[in-house]
Amino acid sequence: MKTRVVQTRFWKDEYITQLSSEEKLIFLFLLTNETIGMTGIYQVYPQEIALWCGTTEEKARKVLDKLTSDKKIIYKDGWIRVMNHSRYQNYNSGNRKNSFKKEMSLIPQYIKEIDVDQMSTSGRPNADMMSVKNQKSKIINQKLKINNKNSEKKKNKKKEKEIFEIRDHYNRVFQKKTTSVRGYESNFDFWKGVHDLDKIKKAIENARQDPFWKDKLTLTILFRQRNPRGEAVDLIEDLANSSQMQEGGEVKNPTRDALIALKDVKFLSETQDAFPDIYVKQEAQSFLDYIRSTGKSYEDYRARFRNWLRDSRKDYQSN
């Protein structure tokens, strides 16, 4: 089990003292939950925050918006980045550079590159700061254009090779003869920073075996960042890791579905009454971790969770 050490000065921090009790609790949860690692960058659902902090999803989102506005965190596309993470933690003992680098390598590049100082309270670029930064960037970019022409050519050649490699793989798997990449070139650049080529190929192969996508998937659809309803999607991740599809081509997301099923306060209260000898909230987190790690899905998550509690009760009694 991970251990999170929070400095005692946390409670005397001027910013912390001005927060409401609910805001303090959620901020502390973001610093100490078992998903957070050495980098302070990790994925977490607002529903999960609401579940563990005993609040509603709407209130959890409002606190996330406030903390982002106050430049204490960045919340984007389901990723949390705790700013000044080391300020409240004690990671000075031992040599953990390799572990830190490994954890950073698993985080999407665009998440790591977000600069909170460039964001206004509305989440848009700060005009004054960006003006100064843009001037510096122009000078730097001009130097780069002069000094790195050859490397830019090599980079473009590599990019062309990769996108053509994916196009050709799609053509072989789907028995197509597509040639143009214009419809998805920019989106391919985005997803290439998130997924490697092997994972993209795996998604294409799984799609070919799927009853819904086998004759519908195009590379434009595969690389889109939002669905027709405007919701953020990652079809590559879904297809590469799961072949279980719902009607209409929606990929099942077991973690999301389990959270929706278990986040209801009334359900948790009734379940706790039915299992008074078990700490239901803790077991709910263990169940969610199990779903997240295995990718298993169920028709009725609440029924499966109750069976999980019965198995846990047997373990408690045997110990």
Backbone bond lengths (Angstrom), bond angles and torsions (degrees), N, CA, C in turn:
res aa  C-N    CA-C-N  psi(-1)  N-CA   C-N-CA  omega(-1)  CA-C   N-CA-C  phi
1 M - - - 1.471 - - 1.537 109.53 -
2 K 1.330 116.14 135.56 1.463 120.03 179.52 1.523 111.04 -69.97
3 T 1.343 114.81 153.67 1.457 120.35 175.16 1.520 108.80 -121.02
4 R 1.293 117.05 132.12 1.459 122.18 177.24 1.524 108.45 -115.84
5 V 1.320 116.50 120.36 1.457 121.52 179.77 1.526 108.46 -103.05
6 V 1.308 116.71 117.20 1.461 121.76 179.50 1.527 108.86 -103.63
7 Q 1.309 115.94 129.30 1.451 120.42 -179.98 1.536 110.57 -60.55
8 T 1.312 117.18 141.42 1.473 120.37 -178.93 1.525 111.76 -65.12
9 R 1.314 116.94 -23.99 1.469 119.63 179.58 1.528 112.22 -67.57
10 F 1.353 116.12 -10.13 1.468 120.54 177.46 1.525 110.82 -50.14
11 W 1.354 115.85 -45.01 1.471 119.54 -174.58 1.526 112.98 -75.19
12 K 1.351 117.58 -14.01 1.455 121.02 178.30 1.526 112.04 -99.66
13 D 1.322 115.79 -5.15 1.455 119.78 179.07 1.535 109.82 -58.02
14 E 1.315 116.55 132.11 1.465 120.90 -175.44 1.522 111.98 -57.44
15 Y 1.327 116.56 -39.29 1.460 119.57 179.73 1.527 111.00 -67.28
16 I 1.326 116.88 -43.31 1.465 121.36 -177.69 1.520 110.83 -62.03
17 T 1.317 117.49 -39.83 1.462 120.89 -176.92 1.534 112.41 -64.61
18 Q 1.329 116.82 -20.59 1.463 120.33 -178.35 1.530 112.56 -91.08
19 L 1.319 117.25 -6.02 1.463 120.51 -178.90 1.527 111.24 -82.14
20 S 1.318 115.65 156.13 1.458 120.13 173.48 1.528 108.85 -75.02
21 S 1.313 116.52 168.40 1.466 120.31 -179.18 1.526 110.88 -59.79
22 E 1.327 116.28 -41.75 1.462 120.11 -179.23 1.527 110.91 -66.86
23 E 1.321 116.90 -39.51 1.464 120.67 179.06 1.522 111.01 -66.89
24 K 1.342 116.91 -39.76 1.459 120.54 176.58 1.521 110.90 -61.42
25 L 1.326 116.36 -43.99 1.457 121.00 -177.85 1.527 111.25 -62.47
26 I 1.322 116.31 -45.94 1.460 119.71 -178.37 1.522 110.60 -67.87
27 F 1.339 118.11 -40.17 1.466 120.80 177.58 1.529 110.07 -62.06
28 L 1.323 116.56 -41.94 1.459 120.64 178.93 1.532 110.07 -66.32
29 F 1.326 116.76 -37.08 1.462 120.45 176.43 1.524 110.46 -61.40
30 L 1.334 117.08 -42.47 1.460 121.07 -179.96 1.520 111.87 -63.45
31 L 1.340 116.27 -28.17 1.469 120.97 -179.56 1.523 112.79 -84.76
32 T 1.329 117.38 -24.60 1.471 119.07 -167.34 1.523 115.10 -125.28
33 N 1.334 119.33 -1.63 1.472 118.15 -178.41 1.519 110.11 -68.39
34 E 1.319 116.60 161.13 1.458 120.60 -170.42 1.528 113.91 -74.40
35 T 1.326 118.10 -5.08 1.461 120.67 177.85 1.523 112.05 -84.17
36 I 1.331 117.76 -27.04 1.453 121.46 -175.52 1.530 110.46 -69.80
37 G 1.313 116.38 140.45 1.456 121.60 178.98 1.512 111.36 -116.39
38 M 1.333 116.12 -154.01 1.460 120.94 -176.39 1.515 112.83 -72.45
39 T 1.344 117.11 -26.21 1.461 120.35 -175.92 1.519 113.23 -82.23
40 G 1.326 117.24 -23.18 1.463 120.14 -174.73 1.516 112.44 78.36
41 I 1.344 117.02 14.31 1.461 122.02 179.40 1.520 107.62 -122.18
42 Y 1.326 117.27 123.92 1.456 119.74 -176.11 1.527 109.94 -162.96
43 Q 1.321 116.48 168.54 1.453 121.80 178.15 1.526 111.04 -95.70
44 V 1.315 115.86 137.91 1.465 120.18 176.02 1.525 107.68 -156.35
45 Y 1.314 116.76 142.72 1.458 122.36 179.89 1.535 110.44 -91.44
46 P 1.337 117.68 142.11 1.468 119.46 173.77 1.525 111.63 -56.86
47 Q 1.346 116.80 -33.47 1.463 119.95 177.88 1.529 110.94 -62.24
48 E 1.345 115.64 -37.18 1.455 120.08 -179.99 1.526 111.02 -68.76
49 I 1.326 115.51 -39.78 1.462 120.24 176.94 1.525 109.53 -61.31
50 A 1.331 116.31 -45.15 1.463 121.19 -179.98 1.529 110.86 -61.74
51 L 1.334 115.98 -40.42 1.465 120.60 -179.05 1.522 111.52 -61.14
52 W 1.316 115.77 -46.20 1.472 119.44 -173.92 1.522 113.31 -82.83
53 C 1.312 116.81 -24.52 1.466 119.05 -177.98 1.532 111.92 -99.08
54 G 1.326 116.67 3.89 1.459 120.22 175.65 1.506 113.85 64.91
55 T 1.333 116.25 39.65 1.464 119.76 179.79 1.522 108.28 -132.54
56 T 1.317 117.11 -171.04 1.451 121.25 179.44 1.518 109.81 -97.29
57 E 1.327 115.37 160.76 1.464 119.79 178.50 1.528 110.61 -62.33
58 E 1.331 116.86 -38.75 1.464 120.60 179.99 1.523 111.54 -61.36
59 K 1.351 116.68 -44.20 1.459 120.13 179.51 1.527 110.91 -67.39
60 A 1.328 116.07 -37.31 1.466 119.75 178.47 1.521 110.41 -61.73
61 R 1.335 116.35 -42.10 1.466 119.74 179.16 1.526 111.38 -65.26
62 K 1.356 117.07 -37.81 1.470 120.25 179.10 1.529 111.14 -64.00
63 V 1.344 116.00 -39.43 1.469 119.30 178.70 1.526 109.89 -67.93
64 L 1.336 117.81 -40.04 1.458 121.08 176.81 1.530 110.47 -60.33
65 D 1.345 116.27 -41.53 1.467 120.51 177.94 1.533 110.85 -63.22
66 K 1.338 116.99 -41.07 1.467 120.47 180.00 1.525 110.66 -65.49
67 L 1.332 116.77 -46.16 1.460 120.20 -178.88 1.523 111.19 -64.66
68 T 1.335 116.03 -34.41 1.461 119.54 175.56 1.520 110.58 -68.52
69 S 1.348 115.47 -43.39 1.462 120.48 178.53 1.528 111.05 -61.14
70 D 1.335 116.43 -36.51 1.470 121.24 179.81 1.520 112.52 -83.53
71 K 1.334 116.21 3.51 1.469 122.38 176.87 1.523 112.77 62.62
72 K 1.336 116.15 34.26 1.459 121.02 175.19 1.521 111.19 -96.15
73 I 1.343 115.69 -26.16 1.454 121.43 175.77 1.517 108.55 -142.22
74 I 1.312 115.49 168.47 1.459 122.31 166.12 1.515 105.83 -121.72
75 Y 1.330 117.76 129.79 1.454 121.50 177.22 1.513 107.72 -123.17
76 K 1.340 116.57 115.68 1.459 120.53 -177.25 1.521 109.73 -150.00
77 D 1.318 115.60 128.51 1.470 122.02 175.23 1.525 112.72 52.97
78 G 1.324 116.76 38.12 1.460 120.06 177.74 1.518 114.25 83.28
79 W 1.331 117.45 2.91 1.465 121.78 178.73 1.523 110.18 -104.19
80 I 1.325 115.69 136.65 1.466 122.34 173.99 1.528 108.40 -107.20
81 R 1.319 114.98 133.33 1.469 119.85 172.65 1.524 107.31 -125.48
82 V 1.330 116.35 111.42 1.455 121.36 -178.60 1.529 108.07 -84.21
83 M 1.326 116.25 115.74 1.465 120.50 179.76 1.534 109.04 -74.06
84 N 1.321 116.67 148.66 1.474 122.38 -178.62 1.524 110.74 52.18
85 H 1.323 115.38 39.56 1.467 120.41 -176.17 1.520 112.01 -55.19
86 S 1.337 116.93 -42.97 1.465 120.70 -176.40 1.528 112.77 -68.03
87 R 1.345 117.07 -16.22 1.467 120.13 -178.09 1.525 111.38 -63.62
88 Y 1.343 115.93 -34.46 1.456 120.43 -176.77 1.530 112.64 -101.69
89 Q 1.360 117.21 2.04 1.449 120.76 -175.44 1.525 111.09 -118.62
90 N 1.307 115.70 165.77 1.458 121.70 178.40 1.521 108.97 -122.83
91 Y 1.346 116.54 89.23 1.454 121.45 -179.25 1.536 110.40 -116.40
92 N 1.312 117.97 33.71 1.454 121.01 -174.55 1.523 113.41 -86.40
93 S 1.330 117.63 -19.07 1.454 119.97 -175.60 1.521 111.35 -85.57
94 G 1.361 116.00 136.71 1.463 121.13 173.98 1.517 112.75 80.69
95 N 1.326 114.60 171.01 1.462 121.61 -179.96 1.521 109.12 -101.51
96 R 1.353 116.44 103.76 1.456 120.17 -175.64 1.523 112.67 -115.98
97 K 1.334 116.59 21.63 1.458 119.95 -177.47 1.520 111.96 -62.39
98 N 1.324 117.01 -42.66 1.467 119.94 -178.41 1.523 111.36 -64.68
99 S 1.344 116.52 -41.13 1.463 120.37 178.98 1.526 110.67 -64.49
100 F 1.337 114.65 -39.78 1.468 119.80 179.49 1.532 110.28 -63.31
101 K 1.348 116.84 -45.89 1.459 120.73 -179.46 1.521 111.45 -63.44
102 K 1.328 116.17 -39.66 1.461 120.16 179.31 1.517 111.05 -62.59
103 E 1.337 115.97 -43.64 1.463 120.08 179.77 1.523 110.71 -64.96
104 M 1.332 117.26 -40.55 1.464 121.09 179.81 1.524 111.34 -63.66
105 S 1.323 116.84 -33.92 1.466 120.68 -177.65 1.521 112.49 -66.80
106 L 1.336 117.47 -19.43 1.466 121.56 -178.42 1.524 112.71 -89.91
107 I 1.347 116.71 -4.48 1.465 121.59 -176.58 1.527 109.83 -95.97
108 P 1.347 119.59 133.57 1.463 121.48 178.38 1.528 111.50 -53.73
109 Q 1.325 116.22 140.21 1.458 121.42 -175.25 1.525 111.82 -59.64
110 Y 1.342 117.20 -40.19 1.464 119.15 -176.05 1.529 112.17 -67.02
111 I 1.341 116.83 -26.20 1.462 120.15 176.43 1.525 109.71 -72.18
112 K 1.330 116.27 -42.14 1.470 119.89 -179.11 1.528 111.99 -65.88
113 E 1.333 116.92 -27.93 1.466 120.32 -173.68 1.520 113.52 -88.79
114 I 1.328 118.94 -7.92 1.462 120.82 179.24 1.523 109.47 -64.32
115 D 1.319 116.42 129.24 1.468 122.36 -179.42 1.522 108.72 -110.13
116 V 1.340 117.05 112.33 1.462 120.79 -177.16 1.524 111.66 -63.42
117 D 1.330 117.83 -27.43 1.461 120.43 -179.16 1.524 112.21 -70.48
118 Q 1.329 116.88 -14.17 1.452 119.91 178.56 1.528 111.43 -93.00
119 M 1.344 117.14 1.71 1.448 120.75 -175.10 1.523 110.91 -107.24
120 S 1.328 116.28 137.07 1.458 120.81 173.22 1.522 108.53 -83.97
121 T 1.323 117.53 177.14 1.469 120.13 -179.23 1.521 111.68 -66.04
122 S 1.324 117.49 -18.54 1.460 119.99 178.28 1.512 112.04 -87.94
123 G 1.342 117.65 -1.72 1.449 120.36 -179.98 1.521 112.67 89.71
124 R 1.362 117.84 2.39 1.458 121.24 178.11 1.524 109.44 -100.86
125 P 1.345 117.48 160.68 1.457 120.17 -179.72 1.526 112.11 -57.52
126 N 1.313 116.62 138.19 1.444 123.39 176.58 1.528 108.63 -76.09
127 A 1.331 117.10 117.68 1.459 121.79 -171.32 1.527 113.10 -62.24
128 D 1.357 117.29 -46.01 1.462 119.88 -177.48 1.524 111.40 -63.58
129 M 1.309 115.19 -48.02 1.464 119.26 -177.99 1.516 111.04 -66.61
130 M 1.338 116.06 -40.20 1.447 119.48 -179.52 1.514 111.60 -66.16
131 S 1.344 117.16 -31.15 1.460 120.12 178.84 1.522 110.42 -61.63
132 V 1.349 116.23 -45.95 1.465 120.16 178.68 1.523 110.50 -66.09
133 K 1.311 115.86 -44.63 1.461 120.02 -179.02 1.517 111.52 -64.37
134 N 1.338 115.99 -35.57 1.456 118.97 -179.56 1.519 111.77 -66.84
135 Q 1.327 116.45 -36.60 1.454 119.81 177.57 1.526 110.86 -63.34
136 K 1.336 115.46 -43.90 1.457 119.09 177.60 1.519 110.51 -65.16
137 S 1.326 115.60 -39.22 1.457 119.60 -179.03 1.514 111.82 -64.35
138 K 1.343 116.29 -37.39 1.460 119.71 178.93 1.520 111.56 -61.89
139 I 1.347 115.08 -41.16 1.465 119.28 179.69 1.524 110.43 -66.11
140 I 1.349 114.28 -45.77 1.466 119.08 -179.48 1.523 110.96 -63.89
141 N 1.335 115.50 -43.14 1.466 119.09 -178.64 1.519 111.97 -65.19
142 Q 1.320 116.03 -34.85 1.459 119.44 178.54 1.523 110.64 -64.29
143 K 1.341 115.43 -41.52 1.463 119.74 177.95 1.519 110.85 -65.47
144 L 1.326 114.74 -39.77 1.466 118.43 -179.92 1.521 111.43 -64.91
145 K 1.332 116.67 -38.35 1.458 120.10 179.06 1.519 112.04 -62.98
146 I 1.349 114.71 -35.81 1.466 119.63 -179.00 1.517 111.23 -74.86
147 N 1.345 115.58 -42.66 1.472 120.10 -171.17 1.523 114.89 -90.65
148 N 1.352 117.43 -16.79 1.471 119.03 -171.72 1.524 113.64 -123.69
149 K 1.307 117.82 33.82 1.458 120.31 -179.58 1.524 111.07 -63.60
150 N 1.312 115.95 -42.67 1.474 119.35 -178.51 1.525 111.70 -66.35
151 S 1.343 116.74 -41.57 1.457 119.57 -179.37 1.525 111.20 -67.57
152 E 1.349 116.49 -31.70 1.456 120.31 177.95 1.527 110.63 -66.95
153 K 1.308 115.55 -38.66 1.466 119.36 178.06 1.517 110.61 -64.42
154 K 1.347 116.31 -40.96 1.459 120.11 178.80 1.523 110.88 -64.94
155 K 1.334 115.62 -38.95 1.453 120.76 179.58 1.524 111.06 -63.65
156 N 1.340 116.67 -42.79 1.457 120.79 179.40 1.520 111.66 -65.65
157 K 1.328 115.17 -37.44 1.458 118.81 178.13 1.519 111.10 -65.59
158 K 1.341 116.32 -39.86 1.462 120.93 178.38 1.525 109.98 -64.74
159 K 1.352 116.20 -42.13 1.461 121.11 179.74 1.530 110.74 -61.75
160 E 1.344 116.13 -44.90 1.454 120.28 178.76 1.523 110.92 -62.64
161 K 1.321 116.19 -41.36 1.461 120.53 -179.67 1.522 110.76 -61.96
162 E 1.340 116.88 -42.13 1.460 120.93 -177.98 1.519 112.12 -68.19
163 I 1.324 117.33 -45.59 1.468 119.48 -177.44 1.523 110.59 -69.00
164 F 1.344 117.25 -35.21 1.465 120.27 176.70 1.529 110.59 -69.95
165 E 1.340 116.30 -33.14 1.468 120.44 177.41 1.529 110.25 -63.60
166 I 1.326 116.44 -42.58 1.471 120.40 178.16 1.522 110.55 -68.71
167 R 1.322 117.25 -42.07 1.470 120.59 177.97 1.526 110.73 -58.51
168 D 1.333 116.34 -46.95 1.467 120.83 -178.52 1.528 110.97 -65.53
169 H 1.338 116.35 -37.14 1.468 119.61 178.02 1.526 110.19 -65.03
170 Y 1.311 117.38 -42.57 1.464 122.07 177.01 1.530 110.11 -60.25
171 N 1.326 117.02 -44.65 1.458 120.98 -179.83 1.529 111.92 -61.24
172 R 1.338 116.15 -39.92 1.460 119.43 179.54 1.529 111.28 -67.62
173 V 1.340 116.07 -45.43 1.469 120.30 -176.51 1.525 111.64 -69.00
174 F 1.338 116.89 -42.46 1.463 121.03 -176.82 1.535 113.04 -96.32
175 Q 1.346 115.50 1.13 1.461 120.95 179.48 1.534 111.12 56.11
176 K 1.331 114.01 49.99 1.461 121.51 178.85 1.523 110.08 -111.24
177 K 1.331 115.60 175.06 1.466 120.64 177.73 1.527 110.44 -133.84
178 T 1.335 117.10 39.59 1.463 120.33 -179.70 1.528 110.10 -68.07
179 T 1.316 116.77 148.43 1.466 121.33 -179.48 1.532 112.56 -125.72
180 S 1.330 117.01 -42.25 1.467 120.33 -176.21 1.532 111.60 -75.27
181 V 1.343 116.25 143.49 1.471 121.90 177.07 1.528 110.61 -117.75
182 R 1.314 117.81 6.23 1.461 121.45 -174.40 1.526 113.09 -62.71
183 G 1.316 117.63 -33.36 1.459 120.27 -175.79 1.515 114.85 -69.45
184 Y 1.323 117.67 -17.37 1.466 120.07 -176.35 1.528 113.52 -138.15
185 E 1.317 117.40 11.24 1.466 120.60 -175.15 1.526 112.55 -60.54
186 S 1.336 116.77 -46.80 1.469 119.47 -177.62 1.519 111.28 -67.93
187 N 1.335 117.27 -39.67 1.464 120.26 177.59 1.521 111.55 -67.53
188 F 1.326 116.79 -33.67 1.467 120.04 175.90 1.522 109.97 -61.43
189 D 1.327 117.64 -41.74 1.467 121.12 178.33 1.521 110.51 -58.88
190 F 1.343 116.43 -39.98 1.466 120.32 179.97 1.517 110.62 -65.00
191 W 1.339 117.10 -51.95 1.467 120.39 -174.69 1.522 112.21 -70.65
192 K 1.320 117.32 -24.26 1.470 119.97 178.00 1.514 110.67 -64.53
193 G 1.333 116.15 -26.82 1.460 119.97 176.83 1.518 113.10 -79.42
194 V 1.349 116.47 -9.60 1.462 121.75 -179.35 1.529 111.40 -106.30
195 H 1.339 116.16 -43.33 1.467 121.46 -176.33 1.526 110.67 -120.91
196 D 1.321 117.29 148.10 1.461 119.94 175.50 1.531 109.43 -82.84
197 L 1.341 115.91 169.57 1.461 120.63 -174.99 1.522 112.17 -64.18
198 D 1.330 117.12 -35.79 1.463 120.18 -179.66 1.530 111.45 -62.15
199 K 1.336 116.22 -38.41 1.455 120.14 179.88 1.522 110.77 -68.73
200 I 1.327 116.46 -38.44 1.461 120.49 178.15 1.526 109.87 -64.46
201 K 1.334 116.52 -40.89 1.467 120.51 178.01 1.528 110.65 -64.13
202 K 1.324 115.92 -40.32 1.461 120.55 179.01 1.524 110.50 -61.91
203 A 1.326 117.17 -40.43 1.462 121.37 178.49 1.530 110.55 -61.86
204 I 1.322 116.20 -41.22 1.470 120.67 179.06 1.531 110.42 -64.04
205 E 1.323 116.32 -43.48 1.462 121.08 -179.21 1.530 111.30 -64.82
206 N 1.327 117.08 -42.70 1.470 120.44 178.75 1.527 111.20 -65.69
207 A 1.330 115.99 -37.41 1.463 119.83 179.28 1.533 111.09 -62.00
208 R 1.328 115.56 -36.20 1.466 119.68 -179.37 1.533 111.32 -65.97
209 Q 1.334 116.79 -27.36 1.459 121.46 -179.97 1.523 112.85 -89.57
210 D 1.318 116.64 -9.60 1.460 120.33 -175.83 1.527 110.96 -84.26
211 P 1.332 117.34 135.53 1.475 120.91 -178.25 1.521 113.76 -57.53
212 F 1.328 117.27 -35.14 1.466 119.96 -177.81 1.526 111.86 -82.70
213 W 1.320 117.16 -48.44 1.460 121.47 -170.67 1.529 114.03 -85.27
214 K 1.333 117.97 -12.02 1.460 119.89 -170.97 1.530 114.01 -59.11
215 D 1.320 117.78 -26.24 1.466 119.73 178.12 1.529 112.43 -124.64
216 K 1.346 116.38 14.02 1.476 119.75 -177.33 1.527 113.28 -119.75
217 L 1.330 117.73 -24.09 1.467 119.57 -172.28 1.525 111.85 -71.15
218 T 1.323 115.19 130.12 1.466 122.14 168.91 1.524 107.35 -119.89
219 L 1.307 117.31 163.96 1.465 119.81 179.16 1.525 111.19 -68.64
220 T 1.319 117.01 -27.90 1.466 120.00 175.38 1.523 110.32 -63.35
221 I 1.329 116.49 -42.25 1.470 120.65 177.77 1.523 110.38 -68.95
222 L 1.325 116.68 -43.76 1.471 120.48 -177.29 1.526 111.92 -58.93
223 F 1.342 116.34 -38.68 1.462 119.90 -174.10 1.535 113.78 -96.24
224 R 1.321 118.33 5.59 1.460 118.47 179.45 1.532 109.92 -69.28
225 Q 1.319 115.36 151.59 1.462 120.69 -178.51 1.527 112.15 -99.79
226 R 1.324 117.70 -15.10 1.464 121.49 178.55 1.528 109.06 -139.80
227 N 1.327 115.31 146.94 1.457 119.52 177.86 1.532 109.75 -84.08
228 P 1.331 118.30 176.23 1.474 120.21 -178.21 1.522 114.23 -58.73
229 R 1.348 117.91 -20.38 1.474 120.69 177.71 1.527 112.28 -86.64
230 G 1.330 116.33 0.36 1.464 120.51 178.57 1.515 114.16 86.18
231 E 1.335 117.48 8.50 1.466 121.33 -178.55 1.524 109.93 -87.39
232 A 1.325 116.63 141.97 1.458 120.79 177.89 1.527 110.23 -64.92
233 V 1.321 116.51 134.41 1.463 121.05 -179.33 1.519 110.24 -134.07
234 D 1.305 115.35 158.36 1.466 123.02 172.79 1.523 106.31 -138.44
235 L 1.324 115.88 80.95 1.455 120.77 -176.31 1.524 111.48 -67.06
236 I 1.339 116.58 -28.54 1.469 120.32 178.54 1.521 109.87 -62.36
237 E 1.335 116.85 -48.71 1.458 121.63 179.71 1.527 110.72 -61.20
238 D 1.322 115.91 -45.19 1.456 120.05 -176.95 1.527 111.82 -64.84
239 L 1.334 116.67 -46.01 1.458 120.00 -177.63 1.520 112.03 -71.80
240 A 1.324 117.27 -34.84 1.460 120.32 -178.14 1.521 111.73 -68.90
241 N 1.338 117.18 -29.95 1.461 120.80 -173.52 1.514 114.49 -110.31
242 S 1.301 117.65 -7.47 1.467 118.86 -177.26 1.507 109.96 -150.35
243 S 1.325 115.27 134.39 1.453 120.55 176.49 1.520 111.07 -107.20
244 Q 1.353 116.37 6.22 1.462 120.37 -178.61 1.525 109.45 -89.32
245 M 1.301 115.56 114.80 1.453 120.49 -174.85 1.518 111.15 -116.58
246 Q 1.318 116.12 145.74 1.447 121.61 174.44 1.525 109.18 -91.51
247 E 1.313 116.43 166.89 1.453 120.02 177.72 1.513 109.65 -61.45
248 G 1.350 114.78 140.58 1.465 119.91 -179.32 1.510 112.26 88.29
249 G 1.325 118.90 5.33 1.449 120.76 175.12 1.495 115.29 83.81
250 E 1.325 118.92 9.25 1.449 121.49 176.99 1.521 108.88 -79.32
251 V 1.328 116.78 126.45 1.458 119.69 179.91 1.519 110.10 -79.31
252 K 1.333 116.83 134.19 1.453 119.85 178.00 1.517 110.08 -66.52
253 N 1.290 116.28 137.49 1.459 122.54 175.64 1.525 106.67 -119.95
254 P 1.337 117.73 93.27 1.466 120.42 -173.91 1.521 113.42 -56.81
255 T 1.332 117.84 -41.18 1.463 120.02 -178.38 1.524 111.00 -62.72
256 R 1.317 115.34 -45.62 1.469 119.83 179.09 1.522 110.93 -62.87
257 D 1.338 116.12 -46.00 1.462 120.18 -178.19 1.523 111.58 -63.88
258 A 1.346 116.51 -38.37 1.463 120.16 179.12 1.524 110.68 -66.79
259 L 1.339 116.29 -40.02 1.464 120.26 178.67 1.522 111.10 -62.08
260 I 1.323 115.37 -44.21 1.464 119.56 179.87 1.521 110.36 -61.05
261 A 1.338 116.44 -39.18 1.463 120.66 -178.02 1.518 112.42 -70.98
262 L 1.355 117.18 -33.84 1.469 119.78 -172.13 1.520 114.39 -100.04
263 K 1.333 118.56 -9.91 1.462 119.32 -172.30 1.535 112.91 -75.82
264 D 1.334 117.24 -13.84 1.460 121.02 -176.71 1.534 110.59 -64.12
265 V 1.307 116.34 120.65 1.469 121.92 -176.60 1.529 111.06 -61.63
266 K 1.324 116.62 -40.68 1.467 120.55 -179.68 1.531 110.43 -62.92
267 F 1.322 116.67 -43.18 1.462 120.47 179.03 1.528 110.87 -61.59
268 L 1.336 116.93 -43.69 1.464 120.31 -179.85 1.522 111.12 -64.67
269 S 1.340 116.10 -39.41 1.463 120.01 179.79 1.521 111.10 -65.37
270 E 1.333 116.21 -45.40 1.466 120.01 179.05 1.522 111.20 -64.84
271 T 1.320 116.53 -37.03 1.463 120.59 179.15 1.517 110.75 -68.10
272 Q 1.348 116.02 -38.33 1.455 119.09 178.10 1.525 110.80 -64.34
273 D 1.325 116.87 -37.20 1.471 120.40 176.90 1.525 111.17 -64.95
274 A 1.342 115.87 -34.93 1.461 120.09 -178.71 1.529 112.04 -76.86
275 F 1.343 116.11 -23.11 1.464 120.89 179.91 1.536 108.79 -128.35
276 P 1.316 118.05 67.11 1.472 121.06 -174.41 1.531 113.74 -65.00
277 D 1.322 117.35 -20.13 1.464 120.82 -178.13 1.522 112.99 -89.76
278 I 1.332 116.82 4.38 1.463 121.32 -178.42 1.522 109.38 -126.48
279 Y 1.324 116.48 140.43 1.465 121.13 175.76 1.529 107.38 -82.06
280 V 1.333 116.49 96.08 1.459 122.72 -169.34 1.531 112.35 -62.65
281 K 1.327 117.82 -41.56 1.466 119.71 -178.41 1.525 111.41 -61.91
282 Q 1.306 116.13 -40.54 1.464 119.64 178.79 1.531 110.89 -64.98
283 E 1.320 115.86 -41.65 1.455 120.06 178.63 1.538 110.84 -67.75
284 A 1.337 116.43 -32.34 1.467 119.68 177.29 1.523 110.21 -62.52
285 Q 1.345 116.62 -41.24 1.459 120.30 178.40 1.528 110.57 -65.26
286 S 1.336 116.42 -40.70 1.464 120.20 178.28 1.528 110.24 -63.58
287 F 1.326 116.45 -39.79 1.465 121.33 178.69 1.527 110.79 -64.04
288 L 1.338 116.37 -42.80 1.464 120.65 178.52 1.524 110.92 -64.46
289 D 1.321 117.06 -40.47 1.470 120.71 177.09 1.523 110.79 -61.73
290 Y 1.340 115.43 -38.50 1.463 120.63 178.20 1.533 110.51 -63.92
291 I 1.321 116.57 -45.73 1.462 121.19 178.77 1.529 110.12 -62.28
292 R 1.339 115.83 -44.12 1.462 120.62 -178.49 1.529 111.68 -62.64
293 S 1.317 117.28 -40.32 1.465 121.04 -175.41 1.529 112.74 -79.32
294 T 1.343 117.73 -30.94 1.466 120.34 -176.83 1.520 113.40 -97.79
295 G 1.350 116.40 -25.15 1.459 119.93 -177.68 1.518 113.61 75.21
296 K 1.333 117.42 10.47 1.456 120.74 -179.38 1.529 111.08 -70.19
297 S 1.318 115.44 146.09 1.471 120.05 177.94 1.522 109.18 -126.37
298 Y 1.327 115.23 155.13 1.461 121.40 -177.45 1.520 109.85 -136.70
299 E 1.318 115.20 153.58 1.465 119.98 177.34 1.525 110.90 -67.34
300 D 1.326 116.73 -38.16 1.467 121.96 -177.87 1.525 108.59 -132.45
301 Y 1.335 116.73 100.00 1.460 120.77 -176.15 1.528 111.83 -69.37
302 R 1.316 116.56 -31.73 1.471 119.04 -179.46 1.526 110.15 -67.85
303 A 1.336 116.24 -42.49 1.461 119.58 178.36 1.530 110.54 -64.68
304 R 1.316 116.27 -40.61 1.473 119.77 179.04 1.525 110.71 -65.62
305 F 1.340 116.37 -36.21 1.464 119.81 179.52 1.520 110.72 -67.64
306 R 1.319 117.24 -38.71 1.469 119.08 177.64 1.530 110.91 -63.73
307 N 1.335 116.92 -37.77 1.464 119.42 174.89 1.523 111.04 -64.86
308 W 1.333 114.33 -36.70 1.473 120.00 176.69 1.538 109.81 -59.97
309 L 1.326 116.92 -42.12 1.461 121.47 179.59 1.527 111.01 -66.53
310 R 1.317 116.88 -37.55 1.466 119.49 177.75 1.531 110.86 -64.06
311 D 1.344 115.79 -40.41 1.465 119.29 176.85 1.522 110.45 -65.32
312 S 1.338 116.58 -38.48 1.459 120.72 -179.90 1.542 110.20 -65.40
313 R 1.339 115.30 -39.03 1.456 119.65 178.66 1.534 110.49 -60.32
314 K 1.327 116.77 -40.25 1.453 120.06 178.09 1.529 110.58 -63.54
315 D 1.330 115.74 -39.47 1.469 119.47 178.85 1.532 110.34 -64.47
316 Y 1.351 115.82 -42.88 1.472 118.91 178.71 1.529 111.05 -60.86
317 Q 1.325 115.86 -44.50 1.459 120.10 -177.31 1.524 112.39 -67.14
318 S 1.331 116.61 -35.10 1.469 119.97 179.96 1.515 111.48 -71.74
319 N 1.363 115.84 -26.34 1.461 119.90 179.18 1.538 111.63 -87.35
